[in-house]
Amino acid sequence: MSSEQLNESDSFNHIFNFSKYLDSVKTTEPIKYIGHVSAVKGLEVLSNGPVAKIGEICTIRLKNKTELMAEVVGLKDKSVSLTVYGNTTGIEIGCEVVASGKPLQVPVGFNLLGRTIDATGKPTDGKGELVPEAYYPAENSAPDAMTKKEINRRITTGVRAIDAMLTIGKGQRIGIFAGSGVGKSTLLSMVARNTDADINVIGLIGERGREVLDFINRDLGPEGMKRSVVVVAKGDEPSICRLRAAQVCTAIAEYFRDQGKDVMLMMDNVTRFAKAQREISLSKGEPPAQNGYTPSVFDSIPKLLERTGTNDKGTITALYAVLVDGDDMNEPIADCVRGVLDGHIVLSRNLAASFHYPAIDVLQSISRLSKRVTGRQTQRAYGKVRELMAVYQNNVKMINAGIYEKGNSASIDNAIDKHDAIEEFLKQEEDEKCSMKDTLDKLSALTGVEIPETEYDENPHQFDD
């Protein structure tokens, strides 16, 4: 490289590195409104002033010169109620509270790929500072329903049971419902590694500290991490961090969607987001309504989930894990989430106990848009499998007890004959990758239904007459 080229390269790097300081100057509020801490109640900090709005970010300046980030969650007369992004240790009466003049903003850009950040958008992976291309608000409204693109393309998850039996469209939102320890995180990691989406955005909400690095290093791996952004709020962090982390990963997905990308957003899990909202609401004095959850919880869930899907530029396909209490699929949070989404995948503890992984209960699960993104012969094939599974399940007690005699019913005989092959088809090793072609080939061989090559395309209906 010539000296002239080196000088040009150095100049470009200097300008690029200096841009973050220019951005800081542009976004700095010249007039600072300052208040002072008047009381601390648990995670709630009360102050006299400053002039601020709900959702505005403030800085609490401690006497030892350190600063804490906090958010305005309540206003009454001249009193401002704040929730701290961290520990309240060290806060004293009289500490300065400085308003920023803006809500939580998320740094976004393609240089986020391969990075791990916290609920405020700060990197936690030790790989240096982020130089964002833009900032997106953590809280945002859903895309205009009248400008959304139609969902007519299939997305590959790499999980045979989903791609064959519960096919998902690009821009579809679907929930994964299960109790603890049934395999939600493992299923999400399989999708993260094998999906054909352009970019993964993964939110680990209220996760155990041990499992964060496990997920990144073992489950996601270097290849999966290259095209992923991971947002982490551990279970020991304040409720505001768990709440905002869900919104931050959604905002990052929105940015990539606005760049025309097909994004796979995976959130583990929505239940911890709801519990964080409940904790904040109860601390503000909001009365509980249903099973201890406040009304604002059931208001915040649709606002979060509706932000994903399609807009006029790209798509966000969203998989939301839902931790159901006591394996009750009709508990309040599960019921609320199921009513908003475009389908649900139920994981069965009985299947997991019998070492059937992924433990997807196909008959209890549904993808509401599967017919839009699959061809007619594919629909015939997976419909045939579901029929055989339903016949077997309806007669399983009689079959296992030895009461049923072969030859009494052709449909039951067929279900028994095909049972082992169907089970083998639906099982999949954690590190086994299955392309859509492999999945449809196996589905065709299992059912005897010939699936034409045109239905292997991500938009099979474009070839319909």
C-alpha positions in Angstrom: 0.0 0.0 0.0 1.4 3.4 -1.0 2.1 6.2 1.5 -0.8 8.2 0.0 -3.2 5.3 0.5 -2.0 4.9 4.1 -2.6 8.6 4.8 -6.1 8.3 3.3 -6.8 5.3 5.4 -5.6 7.0 8.6 -7.7 10.0 7.8 -10.8 7.9 7.4 -10.2 6.1 10.7 -9.6 9.4 12.5 -12.9 10.8 11.1 -14.8 7.6 11.9 -13.4 7.5 15.5 -14.1 11.2 16.0 -17.7 10.8 14.8 -18.8 9.4 18.2 -17.7 12.6 19.9 -19.6 14.7 17.3 -22.7 12.7 18.0 -22.3 13.2 21.7 -22.1 17.0 21.2 -25.2 17.0 19.0 -27.3 15.0 21.5 -26.1 16.8 24.7 -28.8 18.9 26.4 -27.3 22.4 27.0 -29.7 23.2 29.9 -29.6 20.8 32.8 -32.5 20.4 35.2 -31.4 19.3 38.7 -33.2 17.9 41.7 -32.2 16.3 45.0 -32.9 12.9 46.5 -35.5 13.2 49.3 -36.1 9.5 50.1 -35.1 5.9 49.2 -37.6 3.1 49.5 -36.2 -0.2 48.3 -35.5 0.2 44.6 -37.6 3.4 44.4 -35.8 6.8 44.8 -37.8 9.9 45.5 -36.4 13.4 44.7 -37.5 17.0 44.8 -37.3 17.8 41.1 -35.9 17.9 38.5 -38.3 18.9 35.8 -38.8 15.6 33.9 -41.2 13.4 32.0 -42.3 9.8 32.6 -39.7 7.5 31.0 -36.9 10.1 31.0 -33.4 9.0 31.9 -31.7 10.8 34.9 -28.3 10.6 36.5 -28.0 10.3 40.3 -24.6 11.8 41.4 -23.3 10.2 44.6 -21.0 11.9 47.1 -18.1 9.7 46.0 -18.3 11.1 42.5 -19.8 8.0 41.0 -23.0 8.2 38.9 -26.1 5.9 38.7 -28.5 5.7 35.8 -32.2 6.0 36.8 -35.5 6.3 35.0 -38.5 8.4 35.9 -41.5 6.1 36.7 -43.8 8.4 38.6 -44.6 12.1 39.2 -46.6 13.7 42.1 -46.6 17.5 42.7 -42.9 18.3 42.9 -41.8 14.8 43.8 -40.2 12.6 41.1 -40.2 8.8 41.6 -37.2 7.0 39.9 -36.1 3.4 39.5 -32.3 2.8 39.4 -30.5 0.7 36.8 -28.4 -1.0 39.5 -28.0 -1.1 43.2 -29.2 1.8 45.4 -26.2 1.4 47.8 -24.5 4.8 48.3 -27.5 7.0 47.6 -27.9 9.7 50.3 -30.5 12.4 51.0 -29.4 15.4 49.0 -27.7 13.6 46.1 -28.1 15.5 42.9 -30.5 14.1 40.3 -29.8 15.4 36.8 -32.4 15.1 34.0 -31.1 14.1 30.5 -34.1 15.5 28.6 -34.6 12.2 26.7 -35.8 8.6 27.2 -33.7 5.5 27.0 -32.0 5.5 23.5 -30.5 2.3 22.1 -27.3 2.4 20.0 -27.9 0.5 16.7 -25.9 -0.4 13.7 -24.3 -3.3 11.9 -21.3 -3.2 14.2 -23.6 -4.6 16.9 -23.3 -8.0 15.2 -21.3 -10.4 17.3 -21.7 -8.2 20.4 -23.4 -8.7 23.8 -24.9 -5.6 25.4 -26.9 -4.8 28.6 -30.4 -3.3 29.2 -29.0 0.2 28.6 -27.2 -0.6 25.3 -23.7 -0.7 26.8 -21.4 -3.5 25.7 -20.6 -6.2 28.3 -18.3 -8.5 26.3 -15.1 -6.6 26.8 -14.7 -6.0 23.0 -14.5 -2.3 23.2 -16.8 0.6 22.7 -19.7 0.7 20.3 -19.8 3.3 17.6 -23.5 3.3 16.6 -24.8 4.3 13.3 -28.0 5.7 14.9 -30.1 5.6 18.1 -33.5 4.1 18.4 -35.9 4.7 21.3 -36.3 1.6 23.6 -40.1 2.3 23.8 -41.7 2.6 20.4 -45.1 2.2 18.8 -46.0 -0.7 16.5 -45.8 -0.2 12.7 -48.9 1.2 11.0 -51.2 -1.8 10.2 -52.1 -0.3 6.9 -48.5 -0.3 5.7 -47.4 -3.8 6.7 -46.3 -6.3 4.0 -48.3 -9.5 3.6 -46.7 -12.6 5.1 -46.3 -14.9 2.1 -42.7 -16.3 2.5 -41.6 -19.2 4.6 -38.7 -19.0 7.1 -36.5 -22.0 7.8 -35.8 -22.7 11.5 -33.7 -25.8 11.0 -36.0 -27.7 13.4 -37.8 -30.4 11.5 -40.9 -30.6 13.7 -41.5 -26.8 13.3 -40.6 -26.5 9.6 -42.8 -29.5 8.6 -45.7 -29.4 11.0 -45.8 -25.8 12.2 -44.3 -23.9 9.3 -43.6 -20.2 10.2 -43.7 -17.3 7.8 -41.2 -14.4 7.7 -42.7 -11.7 9.9 -44.9 -14.2 11.9 -44.9 -14.0 15.8 -45.1 -17.2 17.7 -44.8 -18.3 21.3 -43.0 -21.2 22.8 -44.9 -22.3 25.9 -43.5 -24.6 28.6 -42.8 -25.1 32.2 -39.2 -24.9 33.6 -36.6 -27.3 32.4 -38.5 -28.6 29.4 -36.2 -27.3 26.7 -37.2 -23.7 25.7 -33.7 -22.3 25.7 -32.3 -25.3 23.8 -34.9 -25.0 21.1 -34.2 -21.3 20.7 -30.5 -22.1 20.4 -31.2 -24.6 17.6 -33.2 -22.0 15.7 -30.5 -19.3 16.2 -27.8 -21.6 14.7 -29.8 -23.0 11.8 -32.3 -20.3 10.7 -32.0 -18.7 7.2 -32.9 -15.3 8.6 -30.3 -12.5 7.8 -29.8 -11.5 11.5 -30.6 -12.9 14.9 -31.4 -10.6 17.8 -31.6 -12.6 21.1 -32.9 -11.2 24.4 -32.0 -13.2 27.6 -34.4 -11.6 30.1 -33.9 -12.5 33.8 -31.7 -15.4 32.8 -29.4 -17.2 35.3 -25.9 -15.8 35.3 -24.4 -19.3 34.6 -26.6 -19.8 31.5 -25.6 -16.6 29.8 -22.1 -17.7 28.8 -23.4 -21.2 28.2 -25.9 -20.0 25.7 -23.3 -17.7 23.9 -20.4 -20.1 23.8 -22.0 -23.6 23.8 -25.5 -23.2 22.3 -25.0 -20.3 19.9 -21.3 -20.9 19.1 -18.9 -18.7 17.0 -20.8 -19.2 13.8 -24.2 -18.3 15.3 -22.7 -15.3 17.2 -21.3 -13.8 14.0 -24.8 -12.8 12.8 -26.3 -12.2 16.2 -26.8 -9.5 18.8 -27.4 -10.7 22.3 -29.1 -8.4 25.0 -28.7 -9.7 28.5 -30.5 -8.7 31.8 -29.7 -11.3 34.5 -32.1 -12.5 37.1 -30.3 -10.6 39.9 -30.6 -7.2 38.1 -33.3 -4.7 39.0 -36.7 -5.1 37.5 -36.3 -2.0 35.3 -33.3 -3.7 33.6 -35.3 -6.8 32.9 -38.2 -4.7 31.6 -36.0 -2.5 29.4 -33.9 -5.3 28.0 -37.0 -6.8 26.3 -37.7 -3.4 24.7 -34.0 -2.8 23.8 -33.7 -6.1 21.9 -37.0 -5.2 20.1 -35.6 -1.8 19.1 -32.4 -3.4 17.7 -34.6 -5.8 15.6 -36.6 -2.8 14.4 -33.4 -1.1 13.2 -32.4 -4.1 11.1 -35.9 -4.5 9.8 -35.8 -0.8 8.7 -32.7 -1.7 6.7 -34.7 -4.2 4.7 -33.4 -7.3 6.5 -35.3 -10.5 7.6 -34.7 -10.6 11.3 -35.2 -13.5 13.7 -36.0 -12.1 17.2 -35.8 -14.6 20.1 -36.8 -13.6 23.6 -36.3 -15.8 26.6 -38.7 -15.0 28.2 -41.8 -12.9 28.2 -42.9 -14.1 31.6 -39.9 -12.4 33.3 -40.7 -9.2 31.4 -44.2 -9.4 32.8 -43.0 -10.0 36.3 -40.6 -7.1 36.1 -43.5 -4.8 35.0 -45.6 -6.1 38.0 -42.8 -5.3 40.5 -42.5 -1.8 39.2 -46.2 -1.3 39.1 -46.7 -2.6 42.7 -43.9 -0.3 43.9 -45.8 2.7 42.5 -49.0 1.6 44.4 -50.9 0.1 41.5 -53.4 -2.6 42.9 -53.0 -6.2 41.7 -55.8 -7.5 39.5 -55.4 -11.1 38.2 -53.3 -13.6 40.0 -51.2 -10.8 41.5 -50.5 -9.1 38.2 -51.4 -5.4 37.8 -53.5 -4.1 34.9 -50.5 -2.4 33.4 -48.9 -5.8 32.8 -51.7 -6.8 30.5 -51.4 -3.4 28.8 -47.6 -3.7 28.3 -47.5 -7.2 26.7 -49.4 -6.3 23.5 -47.5 -3.1 23.2 -44.2 -5.0 23.2 -45.3 -7.9 21.0 -47.1 -5.8 18.3 -43.8 -4.0 17.5 -42.5 -7.0 15.7 -43.8 -8.5 12.4 -43.5 -6.8 9.1 -43.4 -3.2 8.0 -43.0 -1.7 4.6 -39.2 -2.4 4.5 -38.4 -5.8 6.1 -39.6 -8.4 8.6 -39.1 -9.4 12.2 -40.0 -13.1 12.8 -40.4 -13.4 16.6 -40.1 -16.4 18.8 -41.2 -15.6 22.4 -40.5 -18.1 25.1 -43.3 -18.2 27.8 -42.6 -19.8 31.2 -45.9 -21.2 32.3 -46.4 -21.5 36.1 -47.1 -25.1 37.1 -47.3 -26.2 33.5 -50.7 -24.4 33.4 -51.1 -23.3 29.7 -54.1 -21.1 30.7 -52.4 -19.0 33.4 -52.9 -15.2 32.9 -49.6 -14.4 31.1 -49.7 -17.4 28.8 -53.3 -16.6 28.0 -52.6 -13.0 27.2 -49.6 -13.7 25.1 -51.4 -16.5 23.1 -54.2 -14.0 22.3 -51.7 -11.6 20.7 -49.4 -13.9 18.7 -49.9 -15.7 15.4 -49.5 -19.2 16.8 -48.0 -21.2 19.7 -45.6 -24.1 20.2 -46.3 -26.1 23.3 -43.5 -28.1 24.9 -44.6 -31.2 26.8 -43.0 -32.4 30.1 -44.2 -35.9 29.4 -42.3 -35.9 26.0 -39.2 -34.5 27.7 -39.4 -37.2 30.4 -39.5 -39.9 27.7 -36.3 -38.3 26.1 -38.3 -37.0 23.1 -36.4 -33.8 22.0 -37.4 -31.2 21.0 -40.4 -31.9 23.3 -42.9 -30.3 20.9 -46.5 -31.4 21.4 -47.5 -31.0 17.8 -51.2 -31.7 18.4 -51.4 -28.9 21.0 -49.5 -26.5 18.9 -50.6 -24.4 15.9 -49.1 -22.0 13.4 -52.0 -19.7 12.2 -50.2 -18.7 9.0 -48.8 -22.1 7.9 -51.2 -22.4 5.0 -50.1 -19.1 3.6 -46.5 -20.2 3.3 -46.8 -23.9 2.4 -47.9 -25.6 -0.9 -51.0 -27.7 -1.2 -49.1 -31.0 -1.3 -47.1 -30.1 1.8 -50.3 -29.3 3.6 -51.7 -32.7 2.6 -48.6 -34.4 3.9 -48.4 -32.7 7.3 -52.2 -33.0 7.7 -51.9 -36.7 7.2 -49.2 -36.9 9.9 -51.4 -35.0 12.3 -54.4 -37.3 11.6 -52.3 -40.4 12.4 -51.0 -38.8 15.6 -54.5 -37.8 16.7 -55.8 -41.3 16.1 -53.0 -42.9 18.0 -53.3 -40.4 20.9 -57.1 -41.0 21.2 -56.6 -44.7 21.5 -53.2 -44.9 23.3 -54.6 -46.2 26.6 -56.4 -49.0 24.8 -53.3 -49.8 22.7 -50.9 -49.8 25.7 -53.3 -51.9 27.8 -53.4 -54.6 25.0 -57.2 -54.2 24.7 -57.1 -53.3 21.1 -56.9 -56.2 18.6 -55.3 -55.5 15.3 -57.7 -55.6 12.4 -60.7 -54.0 14.2 -60.0 -50.5 12.7 -57.9 -49.7 9.6 -57.2 -46.2 10.8 -55.9 -47.4 14.2 -53.8 -50.1 12.5 -52.3 -47.5 10.2 -51.6 -45.1 13.2 -49.8 -48.0 15.1 -47.8 -49.0 12.1 -46.6 -45.4 11.4 -46.2 -44.4 15.1 -42.5 -45.2 15.4 -41.6 -43.6 12.1 -43.4 -40.4 13.0 -41.7 -40.3 16.4 -38.3 -40.7 14.7 -39.2 -37.9 12.2 -40.1 -35.4 15.0 -37.1 -36.1 17.1 -33.9 -34.2 16.4 -30.5 -34.0 18.0 -29.5 -30.6 19.4 -26.5 -30.3 16.9 -28.4 -31.8 13.9 -29.1 -29.3 11.2 -32.0 -30.0 8.8 -32.5 -27.9 5.7 -36.0 -27.2 4.4 -35.3 -29.6 1.4 -34.2 -32.4 3.8 -37.3 -31.8 5.9 -39.8 -31.9 3.0 -38.0 -34.9 1.5 -38.4 -36.8 4.8 -42.0 -35.7 5.1 -42.8 -36.9 1.6 -41.1 -40.3 2.3 -43.0 -40.6 5.6 -46.4 -40.0 4.2 -46.1 -41.1 0.6 -47.3 -37.7 -0.6 -45.3 -36.4 -3.5 -44.2 -32.8 -2.9 -43.3 -31.0 -6.2 -40.1 -29.0 -6.4 -42.1 -25.7 -6.7 -43.2 -26.1 -3.1 -39.5 -26.2 -1.9 -39.4 -22.4 -2.6 -39.8 -20.0 0.3 -42.9 -18.6 -1.4 -44.6 -21.7 -2.9 -47.8 -19.9 -3.9 -46.0 -17.7 -6.4 -46.2 -20.7 -8.8 -50.0 -21.3 -8.3 -52.3 -20.7 -11.3 
